[in-house]
Amino acid sequence: MIIYLHGFDATSPGNHEKILQLQFIDPDVRFVTYSTLHPKHDMSHILKEVKRELDNSDDPNPIMVGVGLGGYWCERIAFLSGIRSVIFNPNLHPEANMIGKIDRPEEYMDIATKCVSEFRNKNQGNCMCVFSTNDETQDNKALAEELESYYPVVWDDQQAHKFKSIASHLPRMKEFKQQIQ
């Protein structure tokens, strides 16, 4: 099973395309949607939905996949749920770059301080990061430097921020999903 978390643009047609591509790894792809506007509510909602999906699956190696803002949530929720994750161009600092797009961006800082301390140390190796060299919205080099001591980092020279096609990364993702934790 793969649980997919969309980015800030929940209605992007690219989400459907990514889900179809993920079905080449596992036919059981589940889409979890959230508001994107209310971080504290989003966190509890996503945790609840992911728990429900995990409870209704017998897959011994489920993973979560998230893009952009979905990557922010994916890294944290997968850790709290005890599963692996793959994040594409994760928005690691929505408290700084979502101002004017959501009601309370400061809630992301509050979430960061309330999450398990040093969760990346405890999650080491359980998340794979894919960054676009052509990201038009964020500095992926700086973000990769923030994560590379915890997780494997893969670079993509073809895709932009929304990562319309993840096809070239499917074999590596499938291998990552099949690794025993």
N, C-alpha and C positions, 0 to 999 in steps of 0.2 A: 504494500500500500504506500502511496505517496500522498501527502497532504500538501496542497498548494495554497500559498498566501499571496494574494495580489499586492501590488504597490499602491501608491496614493490614488492612482486612476483606476478605480475598481471596475469601471465599465469599458475599459480598453479592449478592443477586439483581439489584441495581442495575448490577453489572458487565455482565451479559448485556444489560440494557436499553440501556446506553451503547454496547455493541458493535453492537447492531441499529441504533441511531441513527447511528453512524459509517458504517454501510454506505450511507447516503444520499450521503455524500461519495465513498466508494470501496468497491466491493464486497469488496475484499481487505483485511479487517481481521484482524490476528493478535494473539492474546492471549498475552502473556508473563507467566508467574506466577513468583513467588519466595517465599521462606519468610517474610519480614517480621521474622524473629527474630534473624538473624545478619548484620548489615550488611556486614562484609567479604566474607563468602561471597556474599551477595546481589549485591554490586557485580560480582564476577567472573562470577557466573552470568548476570546480566542482560546484561553486555557480550557474553558468548559467545553467548547466545540471539539478541540483536539482530544480531550479525554474521552468524549463520546465516540469519536471516530476510532480511537485506539481500542476502546472497549468492544467495539463492533467489528474488530478485525482479528484474524488469527495469523497475520503476517509476523514472522519472527524478527524481521528487519525493516520495519517501516521507517520512512524518512520524511522530513518536511523540506519543501522548496519554497523560497521566497525571493521576490524581486523588489528592489528599491526599499520602500517603507516596509513591505512584506519581509524583506531580508532582516530588517531591524527586529521585527517581531519573531521571525523564524528562529534566529539564533537563540533568543531568550526562551521562547516557549518550548522549543525542542529540548533545550537543556533541562528545563523544569519538568518536562515530560519523560526524560530519560531516553530520548531517541536522537539520531543523527540529523544533520541538516546540510543543505546546500543553499548558499545565498549568492544571488547575482546583484552586483552593484548595490550592496546594502547601504541604506541611508542610516549611518551610524549616529548622526547628530541632528535628529529632527527638531530638537529644542532650539537649534540655531537656524536651520534652513526652512522650517515650516511656519515661521512667523508670518501672519497674514493669510495663511491657508487653512489653519485650524484655530479653534477657539482658545485653547489653553496649551500652547507648545511647552510651557514650563513644566507641565505634568510629566514630560519625558525625563526631565532631570530628577523629579521625585521618584519616578519608576527606577531609574538607574541607581539611586541611593538605597532603594528598598529591595532591590534584587539581591540574590545571594552574593556575598562579598567575594570578590575575585573569581567570579563565575567562569571567566575565560580560562583561568588556570585549571579549574576543575573540569572544564569541557574540552581541554586540549585534545586535538586530533579528531573530535567528533563533529566538526563542521568543515565544509569545503567552501572556499570563497572563489567566485569567478568575477573578475573585474574587466570592464571594457576600457581599452586604451583611448576610445573615442567618446567617452562620456561627456555630454554637453552640459550636465547639471552639477557635477561635483568633482572634487579632486581625488580621483581614485588612487593615485600614487600615495598620497598621505593616508588614505583609509587602509590601503593594503599594508603600509608600514605599521599601522596600529594593530593589525590582525596577524601578520605573518609569523610572529613568534608563538602563536597559539594554533593556527590552522594552516593547512596547505592553501596556497594562493595560485590561481590559474589566471593567465591573461588572455584576452580575446581581442584581436585586431580588427574584427569585422563589425561588431554590434555597437549600437549606441546605448544610452542609459536604459531604455525600456526593454532591451534584449529581445527583439522580436523573434529571433531564432536561437534556440539553445541546442539545436541538433548536433553541432560539432562536439558538444560536451556530454552527450548522452552515454557514450561508452565509459567514460571516466566516472560519470555519476552512477551508472549501473554497477561498476566495480566497487565503488564506495558504499553503495547500498548493501551489497552482498557481503561486505566484510563483517566478521563476527565481532561484536562489541565486547 
